[in-house]
């Protein structure tokens, strides 16, 4: 594969123009959280969603994955639904909506006089270009290890049948559910204090969990909205190559500084 741009670099440029310099089918995994609605100012920069999505489809390898982490603004008492419109557009241009996952914040900001429950999550849409090439399941401990399974499944016609695994003991571990919970905030999302110069970082563990799940060592991980550099940092720490774009020179320098500390 020939890359016009070098790997393991963050480029201070518009991501659409940057991705145009990447070959077709050259990226194994994208992990990104784009600016959504106008919840953050991001130094006044703007972007065109459809152009970004189209370029992501072109550069993603067959079997590659795009993890799109977004949420919706509440405007005049109604959520915008921008995240769902984006998900449907990704499907329209050829991606499969492989999984709709939830990023739950263990310690969200409390709601004050909003007449709604505390907002504690963001969507993690997992799009695949065809059948995913890689799925390295993350596991978690089972609470009732050793219990004998004795469950039933309900068929589409309403009938119940014994569960295939009945009679076996519960294993020590199980595949993690698709709601991932992270402690967030200062000195929690990351220990890199300089990262909090960026207005909206996501947890390092979140980036790492997706990188480990959907890629293998030596694969190429892209973040078109690099921000504070979390995706690049966790790709490097887990022996993946990375490439990213960031329109703000301030944030680009911040990301480079974090990576240089490794």
C-alpha positions in Angstrom: 0.0 0.0 0.0 1.4 3.4 -1.0 0.6 6.3 1.4 1.1 9.8 0.0 1.2 11.0 3.6 3.5 9.5 6.2 2.1 7.3 8.9 2.5 8.0 12.6 2.0 11.7 12.1 -0.8 14.3 12.9 -1.3 16.8 10.1 -2.5 20.3 10.8 -5.0 20.4 7.9 -8.7 19.9 7.0 -9.5 16.2 7.3 -11.3 16.0 4.0 -8.3 17.4 2.1 -6.1 15.1 4.2 -8.0 12.0 3.5 -8.0 12.8 -0.3 -4.2 12.2 -0.1 -4.8 8.6 1.3 -5.2 5.6 -1.0 -8.5 3.8 -1.5 -9.0 1.0 1.0 -5.9 2.0 3.1 -7.3 2.4 6.7 -8.1 -0.6 8.9 -9.9 1.3 11.7 -11.1 4.8 12.4 -11.9 5.9 16.0 -13.1 9.5 16.2 -15.5 11.9 18.0 -16.3 14.7 15.6 -17.7 18.1 16.7 -21.4 17.5 17.0 -24.1 20.2 16.8 -22.6 23.3 18.4 -22.0 22.0 22.0 -18.4 23.1 21.8 -16.8 26.0 19.9 -13.5 24.3 18.9 -11.9 27.6 18.1 -14.6 28.5 15.7 -13.8 25.7 13.1 -16.6 24.0 11.1 -16.8 20.9 8.9 -19.0 19.2 6.3 -20.4 15.9 7.5 -21.2 14.3 4.2 -17.8 15.0 2.7 -16.1 13.5 5.7 -18.4 10.4 5.6 -17.8 9.8 1.9 -14.0 10.1 2.3 -14.1 7.7 5.2 -15.9 5.1 3.1 -13.4 5.5 0.3 -10.3 5.1 2.5 -11.6 2.3 4.8 -10.5 -1.2 3.8 -13.0 -3.8 2.9 -13.8 -5.3 6.3 -12.6 -2.2 8.1 -14.4 -0.4 10.9 -15.3 3.2 11.7 -16.2 4.0 15.3 -18.2 7.3 15.3 -18.7 8.7 18.9 -21.4 11.4 19.0 -24.3 12.9 20.9 -27.1 15.4 20.3 -27.8 18.9 21.5 -31.1 19.7 23.2 -32.5 22.8 21.5 -35.7 24.5 22.7 -36.7 21.3 24.6 -36.0 18.8 21.8 -32.9 16.7 21.0 -31.7 17.4 17.5 -31.4 13.8 16.4 -28.2 14.7 14.4 -26.5 11.4 15.5 -29.3 9.3 13.9 -29.3 11.3 10.7 -25.5 10.7 10.5 -25.9 7.0 11.1 -28.5 6.7 8.4 -26.2 8.5 5.9 -23.4 6.2 6.7 -25.7 3.3 5.8 -26.9 5.1 2.6 -23.3 5.4 1.3 -22.5 1.7 1.8 -21.5 1.1 5.4 -23.2 -1.5 7.6 -24.4 -0.3 11.0 -22.5 -3.2 12.7 -23.4 -2.1 16.3 -25.0 0.8 18.2 -23.0 1.0 21.3 -23.2 3.2 24.4 -20.5 5.2 26.1 -21.8 5.7 29.6 -20.2 8.3 31.9 -19.9 7.1 35.4 -19.9 10.6 36.9 -21.9 12.9 34.5 -22.7 16.5 35.2 -26.1 16.6 37.0 -29.1 18.2 35.3 -30.4 21.3 36.9 -34.1 22.4 36.3 -34.2 20.8 32.8 -37.3 18.6 33.4 -35.3 15.6 32.1 -33.1 12.9 33.5 -29.3 13.4 33.8 -27.6 13.0 30.5 -25.0 10.3 31.0 -24.1 8.7 27.7 -23.0 9.2 24.1 -23.5 6.9 21.1 -20.7 4.8 19.7 -21.9 3.8 16.2 -19.7 1.0 14.9 -19.8 1.0 11.1 -18.3 -1.8 9.0 -17.4 -1.9 5.3 -18.8 -5.3 4.7 -18.2 -8.1 7.2 -15.6 -7.0 9.8 -12.1 -8.4 9.3 -11.3 -8.3 13.1 -13.2 -8.8 16.3 -11.1 -9.4 19.4 -13.7 -9.6 22.1 -13.1 -7.8 25.3 -14.2 -10.0 28.2 -15.3 -9.3 31.8 -15.7 -11.4 34.9 -18.9 -13.4 35.5 -20.7 -12.8 38.8 -22.1 -16.3 39.2 -19.1 -18.5 38.2 -19.9 -22.2 38.5 -23.7 -21.9 38.3 -25.3 -24.6 36.1 -27.0 -23.0 33.1 -30.7 -23.8 32.8 -32.3 -21.2 30.6 -34.7 -21.1 27.6 -34.7 -19.1 24.4 -37.9 -17.8 22.8 -38.4 -18.5 19.1 -39.9 -16.0 16.6 -43.2 -17.9 16.7 -43.4 -17.5 20.5 -42.4 -21.1 21.4 -39.6 -21.6 24.0 -36.7 -24.1 23.7 -33.9 -25.1 26.0 -30.8 -22.9 25.8 -28.0 -24.6 23.8 -25.5 -24.4 26.7 -27.8 -25.8 29.3 -26.1 -28.2 31.7 -22.8 -26.4 31.5 -21.2 -24.3 34.3 -20.9 -20.5 33.9 -17.4 -19.6 32.9 -15.1 -17.2 34.7 -15.4 -14.6 32.0 -17.9 -13.6 29.4 -18.0 -11.2 26.4 -18.5 -7.6 27.5 -21.8 -6.0 26.8 -22.1 -3.1 24.3 -22.6 -0.5 27.0 -19.2 0.6 28.1 -18.8 2.6 31.4 -15.9 5.0 32.0 -15.0 7.4 34.8 -14.6 10.8 33.1 -13.3 14.2 34.1 -10.1 15.8 35.2 -7.3 13.2 35.9 -9.8 10.4 35.1 -10.2 10.4 31.3 -6.4 10.6 31.2 -3.5 11.4 33.5 -2.1 13.7 30.9 -3.1 17.1 32.4 -2.2 18.9 29.3 -5.0 17.1 27.4 -7.6 19.1 29.3 -6.6 22.2 27.3 -8.9 20.6 24.8 -12.6 21.2 25.5 -13.9 17.7 24.8 -11.7 14.7 25.3 -12.8 11.1 25.5 -11.3 8.5 27.9 -8.0 6.8 26.9 -9.5 3.4 27.9 -12.4 3.9 25.5 -10.1 4.5 22.6 -7.9 1.5 23.6 -10.9 -0.8 23.9 -12.0 0.0 20.4 -8.5 -0.3 19.0 -8.0 -3.7 20.6 -11.5 -4.9 19.5 -11.4 -3.9 15.8 -7.7 -4.0 14.8 -4.5 -6.0 15.1 -0.9 -5.1 15.7 0.5 -3.3 12.7 -2.8 -2.1 11.5 -3.4 1.6 10.6 -5.7 3.6 12.8 -7.2 7.0 11.6 -8.7 9.9 13.5 -9.8 12.7 11.2 -10.7 14.9 14.2 -7.6 14.3 16.3 -8.2 16.9 18.9 -6.0 16.2 22.0 -4.5 13.1 20.3 -6.1 10.3 22.4 -6.6 7.9 19.4 -3.0 8.4 18.2 -1.6 7.9 21.7 -3.5 4.6 22.3 -2.7 3.3 18.8 1.0 3.8 19.4 0.9 2.2 22.9 -0.8 -0.8 21.4 1.6 -1.3 18.4 -0.6 0.1 15.7 0.3 2.8 13.2 -1.7 6.0 13.3 -2.5 9.0 11.1 -4.7 11.9 12.0 -5.8 15.4 11.0 -6.5 18.4 13.1 -7.5 21.8 11.8 -6.5 23.7 14.9 -2.8 24.4 15.2 -3.2 24.7 19.0 -4.8 21.3 19.3 -2.4 19.7 16.8 0.6 20.9 18.9 -1.2 19.6 22.1 -1.6 16.1 20.5 2.0 16.0 19.4 3.1 16.9 22.9 1.1 14.1 24.4 2.5 11.5 22.0 6.1 12.7 22.5 5.8 11.9 26.2 5.4 8.2 25.4 
